[in-house]
Amino acid sequence: MKWSVATILSTVSGLLILIGVYKAGGPTGNIPTETTNGNGVTCETSRQPKEYTVLLDVSASRPVRMIDDGKRYVDSLIERMCYGDRLFLLQMYEQGVNDPESRLDVTLKRSDEITSLEAEKALNSQRDMLRAKVGQFFQNARPKPVMQTDILSTLSIASEQISSEKRNVLVMLSDMYQSSKEFEFEGLKRMPPKDWIEERKRAGLVRPLRGACVVVVGADPSTHVGIEVLKFWREYFEASGATLTAENYRTTPPPADAMPCEQPSL
């Protein structure tokens, strides 16, 4: 059989196209697609899903404006959520895990029945519904300020919800003052002993946070007390396998266009 030059070039071109499709999405043709919203957030189907675990502190030491700041920050996170992303919102315990629990757990899911053209509209609709649910959660929590905040017990429960298969972001809407029978961080009244974290880790009592990037909104790192409290939490999160940088330990939320946990290492 004789092959013409045109036939050979056509065959080679077809093979190159097939190779390109295979590299992009495999032999089944699952080529990554994107959806965007009005704010320019891009969602690629090939991206690793994110999990936002948000712990809300409504203790009496926190002014209403800070709780409102936290709500607006959560709204900004929802605007970045894509299909497969999860938001787990938990109100911090007052006196340990026996307290009545208040939580919200939502994963954005894409229906198999919608087309790619419908996916963007459906995603924005899910974001809107989630923002409404979060707004109701905050509204219900605000009238019930608590006198103590057991952050350590809350983190223990939160660790059981954090997935090992997603990129984890742990958001602490709190002044980070552990307040319980054992410890009182405000004013450094009753701080843990120097080797407390190390001893608890050896005993298996520091629960794993699976590489989470931690963002704190509502703390004050500008005083001696604040610096000592920050030092404790950085050591604690390091022991739990999470990362808290000084830049992410904030009094106010990051700017709307900032993404403090988008670094490749996190």
C-alpha positions, 0 to 999 in steps of 0.5 A, spaced: 500 500 500 502 506 498 501 512 502 501 519 499 504 525 503 497 528 504 494 521 508 501 521 512 500 528 514 492 527 516 494 521 520 499 524 524 495 530 525 489 526 528 494 522 533 497 528 535 489 530 537 488 524 540 494 525 545 492 532 547 485 529 549 488 523 553 493 528 557 488 533 558 482 528 561 484 521 559 481 516 554 474 517 557 474 525 555 474 528 562 477 534 559 477 539 565 472 545 564 471 551 568 465 556 571 466 563 573 462 567 577 461 575 576 467 576 581 472 572 577 472 566 581 474 560 577 472 553 578 476 548 574 473 541 575 480 538 576 482 542 582 482 539 589 476 540 593 477 545 599 474 544 606 472 551 610 472 549 617 469 555 621 469 556 628 465 561 631 466 564 638 460 569 641 463 570 648 461 576 651 468 579 650 467 579 643 463 586 640 458 585 636 461 588 630 467 583 630 462 577 630 459 581 624 466 582 621 466 574 621 460 573 618 462 578 612 469 574 611 465 567 611 460 570 605 467 572 602 469 565 602 462 562 600 463 566 594 470 562 592 467 556 593 466 551 587 463 544 586 465 539 591 467 544 596 465 544 603 463 549 609 463 546 616 460 551 621 461 550 628 459 555 634 464 554 640 463 550 646 462 554 652 463 548 657 466 542 653 463 537 648 456 536 653 454 543 651 448 543 646 451 543 639 450 548 633 453 547 627 452 547 619 454 542 614 454 544 607 457 541 601 456 544 594 454 538 589 453 539 581 447 535 579 449 530 573 443 532 570 445 539 568 449 541 562 455 545 563 452 552 560 447 551 566 453 549 571 455 556 573 448 559 574 446 553 579 453 554 582 451 561 584 444 559 586 447 554 591 452 559 594 446 564 595 442 559 599 448 557 603 449 565 605 442 565 607 443 559 611 450 562 614 446 569 616 441 565 619 446 561 623 449 567 626 443 571 627 441 565 632 448 565 635 448 573 636 443 573 642 446 568 646 453 570 648 457 565 653 461 567 659 466 562 657 469 559 651 472 552 650 476 553 644 481 546 645 474 542 646 471 545 640 478 544 636 478 536 638 471 536 635 472 540 629 478 535 628 473 529 627 470 533 621 476 535 617 477 531 611 484 528 609 482 528 602 481 536 601 485 542 602 483 544 609 482 551 611 481 552 618 477 559 620 477 561 627 472 567 628 475 568 635 479 572 640 483 566 642 482 566 649 481 559 652 476 560 658 475 554 662 475 551 669 483 549 667 485 555 663 484 563 663 488 566 657 485 573 658 490 577 661 494 571 662 491 569 668 492 561 667 496 559 662 498 552 660 505 550 663 511 550 658 511 543 656 503 542 656 503 541 649 509 537 648 506 532 654 499 532 651 502 530 644 506 524 647 500 522 650 496 522 643 491 528 646 493 533 641 488 531 635 490 532 628 488 537 623 490 534 617 495 540 614 490 545 615 491 552 614 489 556 619 486 563 619 484 567 625 480 573 625 478 577 631 485 576 635 489 582 638 497 580 637 499 588 638 500 587 646 504 583 650 498 578 652 496 578 645 503 575 643 504 570 648 497 567 646 499 567 639 505 564 641 501 558 644 497 557 639 502 557 633 505 551 637 499 548 638 497 548 631 504 546 629 503 540 634 496 538 630 499 538 623 496 545 622 500 552 620 498 558 623 502 564 620 503 571 624 500 574 617 494 570 618 493 571 626 488 578 625 484 583 628 480 584 622 478 580 616 483 579 610 481 584 604 476 581 600 481 580 594 486 577 599 487 569 599 491 568 605 491 560 604 492 560 597 500 559 597 502 552 594 505 550 600 498 550 604 
